[in-house]
Each structure stands twice: as structure tokens, then as C-alpha cells.
Amino acid sequence: MTQAGTALSSLRIRRDYLAAAKAAKQVRQGFVLQARKRVAEEPTDTPIRFGLTASKKTGNAVRRNRIRRRLRALAKEVLPHHGEAGFDYVIIGRVHTAPRAWDDLHIDLRSALKAIHKGEAETVG
């Protein structure tokens, strides 16, 4: 796991989201976590990058925005402490994200990260 205070950065390019979709995946009640290890020249200096998505299946625009706000806050709290540098994480909101208790979302993300880094994740493709 990383040290506290590891830099976070956002995924902005579609190909990064697509690359994460082909990598490891963990499904939890509150969300789906996709993660991939980036190939970098200097792995110690690479920040943790994360992206968020919530499809129209989760509800109208107000509900999707609430889901993204909750997931963004969750990622900023948990990823610096439990994520690994040099990884891209995509958190996909689900219908159960908005009403789920905050502590349960924390538990979901920590357990998903632990499973991915232990190699227990389901690989797609």
C-alpha cells in the first residue's frame, strides 16, 4: 500500500478508461472497481489516477451527479492510503451507490483494493 499523502490525479482521456476496462475488476454492492497497472519509466513518481462513471441506468442527472460526488469524495479519502502508485482506478457507480451508507462504501472500496492488489480480481478480456 502507499504512504499517506500520495498524489491523486484524474483520468481524462477515453483510452485510459478503455484500458482500465480490459484489466482487473472487482464488483461490490456500492460500485464496480476496475484497476490496471500503468507502464511507466519511473514507477515511484507516478501518481494514483482515478476516474468515475455513472451511466443513465443509475437514474436521472441529479442522481448521477450525487453518485459521482460521493464516489469522488470516497476516492480522495481512501485511495491515497490504500491505493498503489502507478495504478489507474475507474469506479463505476451503481444504483445502490447513492443510498448506501458511507461506512459501507469505505469498506467496499478497501476490500476491492485489497483483492485487486492480491491478484484475486476477475480479469476481463
Secondary structure by P-SEA (a helix, b strand, c coil): ccccccbbbbbccaaaaaaaaacbbbbcccbbbbbbbbbccccccccbbbbbbbccccccaaaaaaaaaaaaaaaaacccccccccbbbbbbbccccccccaaaaaaaaaaaaaaaaaccccccc
